[in-house]
Amino acid sequence: MDPEPLGGHLHFSWCDIEDVTPVTVRSLLMGLNVVHHRLVTEFFDEGQLIIRRMYADDRGRDYAKLGMFRAVAHRQGTFDQVVQAQHIEYRYPPSWMLTPEMAYVFLASGEIVARKVLIEKYTGTWRGLAMDILDFGEVLPADGAPSVKQAYEIAKRNLNWKQDFTDNWLTE
C-alpha cells in the first residue's frame, strides 16, 4: 500500500454486439459485483480493504468501491457513454496479481460474466452463477480454458500477502 495501492481494474470492450443497452451494462456490473465481491472478501484482508477505500476517498479517486466504473479513460461516465464507447473499465477489485491462480480467477470469471451478459443474455441469478463458476466448476471460460474452480481452490490455499513473490522465481 505504499505509496499507493495497486488496482486490479478490468477492461471490457465489444464491437460486434449490436444490442448492448444501458440495461445490459448495468447487468454486466451487477454480475461482476457479485462474483468479484465474493473473491475480494475471501482473498483480501478487511483492514487492508478499508485502508484502500480511505486512501481513495482522501485523494478523490474513484476506485475501491463496489460498482465503480469508468466509461471513458480518466473520467467517470454514464451507462449511455459506456454503450457509445463500447468499453467499460471496472474499477472495484484490488490488485489480484498475488499469484497466477488469483489473476486467472479474476480474469476468467470476468470473462465468463461478460460472455453470459453480452452474448448469451443471461437471465439467472448472479449468486447462482458465482456458485456455478467458483464452487461447482459448471461454467467454464470460452475455448476450453482451465477450470476457474480449480484455480480458485489453489489461490485460496496459497494466500500469503507477506511473501515476496520473487522468491519463487528461478535464478540462473
C-alpha positions as CSV (number, residue, x, y, z in Angstrom):
1,M,0.0,0.0,0.0
2,D,3.0,2.3,-0.1
3,P,2.9,4.8,-1.6
4,E,-0.3,3.9,-3.4
5,P,-2.2,0.6,-3.6
6,L,-2.2,-1.2,-6.9
7,G,-5.6,-1.6,-8.7
8,G,-6.9,-4.6,-10.3
9,H,-9.1,-2.9,-12.9
10,L,-10.6,-4.9,-15.6
11,H,-11.4,-3.6,-19.1
12,F,-14.2,-5.0,-21.2
13,S,-14.9,-4.0,-24.8
14,W,-17.2,-5.1,-27.5
15,C,-17.6,-4.1,-31.1
16,D,-19.7,-6.7,-32.9
17,I,-22.6,-6.9,-30.4
18,E,-25.3,-4.6,-31.6
19,D,-27.9,-4.8,-28.9
20,V,-26.0,-3.6,-25.9
21,T,-28.0,-1.1,-23.9
22,P,-27.6,0.8,-20.6
23,V,-29.6,-2.0,-19.0
24,T,-27.1,-4.5,-20.4
25,V,-24.2,-2.6,-18.9
26,R,-26.0,-2.4,-15.6
27,S,-26.5,-6.2,-15.7
28,L,-22.8,-6.6,-16.5
29,L,-21.8,-4.5,-13.5
30,M,-24.2,-6.4,-11.2
31,G,-22.7,-9.7,-12.3
32,L,-19.1,-8.5,-11.8
33,N,-20.0,-7.1,-8.4
34,V,-21.5,-10.3,-7.1
35,V,-18.7,-12.6,-8.4
36,H,-15.8,-10.3,-7.7
37,H,-17.1,-9.1,-4.3
38,R,-17.1,-12.7,-3.2
39,L,-13.5,-13.1,-4.4
40,V,-12.4,-9.8,-2.8
41,T,-13.9,-10.7,0.6
42,E,-12.3,-14.1,0.5
43,F,-8.8,-13.1,-0.8
44,F,-8.2,-9.8,0.9
45,D,-7.8,-8.7,4.5
46,E,-10.8,-6.5,5.5
47,G,-8.5,-4.0,7.2
48,Q,-6.5,-3.5,4.1
49,L,-9.7,-3.0,2.1
50,I,-10.8,-0.3,4.5
51,I,-7.4,1.4,4.2
52,R,-7.6,1.2,0.4
53,R,-11.1,2.8,0.3
54,M,-9.9,5.6,2.7
55,Y,-6.8,6.2,0.6
56,A,-9.0,6.6,-2.5
57,D,-11.5,8.8,-0.7
58,D,-8.8,11.1,0.7
59,R,-7.4,11.6,-2.8
60,G,-10.7,11.9,-4.6
61,R,-10.1,8.7,-6.5
62,D,-12.8,6.6,-8.0
63,Y,-11.7,3.1,-7.2
64,A,-12.0,0.6,-4.4
65,K,-15.8,0.8,-4.1
66,L,-18.2,-1.9,-5.3
67,G,-19.6,-1.0,-8.7
68,M,-17.1,1.7,-9.6
69,F,-16.5,2.0,-13.3
70,R,-15.3,4.4,-16.0
71,A,-16.8,4.9,-19.4
72,V,-14.0,6.9,-20.8
73,A,-10.3,6.9,-19.9
74,H,-9.7,9.0,-16.8
75,R,-13.4,10.0,-16.4
76,Q,-16.4,8.6,-14.7
77,G,-19.3,8.4,-17.0
78,T,-22.8,7.2,-17.6
79,F,-24.2,3.9,-18.8
80,D,-25.1,5.6,-22.1
81,Q,-21.5,6.7,-22.5
82,V,-20.3,3.1,-21.9
83,V,-22.7,1.9,-24.6
84,Q,-21.4,4.5,-27.0
85,A,-17.8,3.8,-26.3
86,Q,-18.3,0.0,-26.4
87,H,-16.0,-0.2,-23.4
88,I,-16.1,-0.2,-19.7
89,E,-13.3,-0.1,-17.1
90,Y,-14.4,-2.0,-13.9
91,R,-12.6,-0.4,-11.0
92,Y,-13.6,-2.3,-7.9
93,P,-11.1,-5.2,-7.4
94,P,-7.8,-4.5,-5.7
95,S,-4.7,-5.9,-7.3
96,W,-5.3,-9.6,-8.0
97,M,-1.7,-10.3,-9.1
98,L,-0.6,-12.1,-5.9
99,T,-0.5,-15.5,-7.7
100,P,-1.1,-16.6,-11.2
101,E,-4.1,-18.5,-9.9
102,M,-5.7,-15.4,-8.3
103,A,-5.1,-13.4,-11.5
104,Y,-6.7,-16.2,-13.6
105,V,-9.7,-16.4,-11.3
106,F,-10.4,-12.7,-11.5
107,L,-9.8,-12.5,-15.3
108,A,-11.6,-15.7,-16.2
109,S,-14.6,-15.1,-14.0
110,G,-14.9,-11.6,-15.5
111,E,-14.8,-13.1,-19.0
112,I,-17.5,-15.6,-18.1
113,V,-19.8,-12.8,-16.7
114,A,-19.2,-10.6,-19.7
115,R,-19.9,-13.5,-22.1
116,K,-23.0,-14.5,-20.2
117,V,-24.4,-10.9,-20.2
118,L,-23.3,-9.6,-23.6
119,I,-23.6,-12.8,-25.8
120,E,-25.8,-15.3,-24.0
121,K,-28.2,-12.7,-22.5
122,Y,-28.1,-14.4,-19.1
123,T,-31.3,-14.2,-17.0
124,G,-30.4,-16.3,-14.0
125,T,-29.3,-15.2,-10.5
126,W,-25.8,-13.7,-10.1
127,R,-25.3,-15.6,-6.8
128,G,-26.1,-18.8,-8.7
129,L,-23.7,-18.0,-11.5
130,A,-21.0,-17.2,-8.9
131,M,-21.5,-20.6,-7.3
132,D,-21.6,-22.4,-10.7
133,I,-18.2,-20.7,-11.6
134,L,-16.4,-21.0,-8.3
135,D,-17.9,-23.8,-6.3
136,F,-19.2,-26.3,-8.9
137,G,-17.0,-25.6,-11.9
138,E,-20.0,-26.0,-14.1
139,V,-19.4,-22.8,-16.1
140,L,-16.0,-22.6,-17.9
141,P,-14.3,-19.9,-19.8
142,A,-14.5,-19.9,-23.6
143,D,-12.3,-22.0,-25.8
144,G,-11.7,-24.8,-23.3
145,A,-9.6,-22.8,-20.9
146,P,-8.8,-24.3,-17.5
147,S,-11.4,-24.6,-14.7
148,V,-11.9,-21.4,-12.7
149,K,-13.0,-23.6,-9.7
150,Q,-9.6,-25.4,-9.7
151,A,-7.6,-22.1,-9.9
152,Y,-9.9,-20.6,-7.2
153,E,-9.1,-23.5,-4.8
154,I,-5.4,-23.3,-5.4
155,A,-5.4,-19.5,-5.0
156,K,-7.2,-19.8,-1.6
157,R,-4.6,-22.3,-0.4
158,N,-1.7,-20.1,-1.4
159,L,-2.7,-16.7,0.0
160,N,0.3,-15.1,1.6
161,W,0.4,-11.3,1.3
162,K,3.7,-11.1,3.3
163,Q,5.7,-13.4,0.9
164,D,7.8,-11.7,-1.7
165,F,6.6,-13.4,-4.9
166,T,10.1,-13.0,-6.5
167,D,11.2,-15.7,-4.0
168,N,9.5,-18.2,-6.4
169,W,11.4,-17.0,-9.4
170,L,14.2,-19.3,-10.7
171,T,17.6,-17.7,-11.0
172,E,20.5,-19.0,-13.0
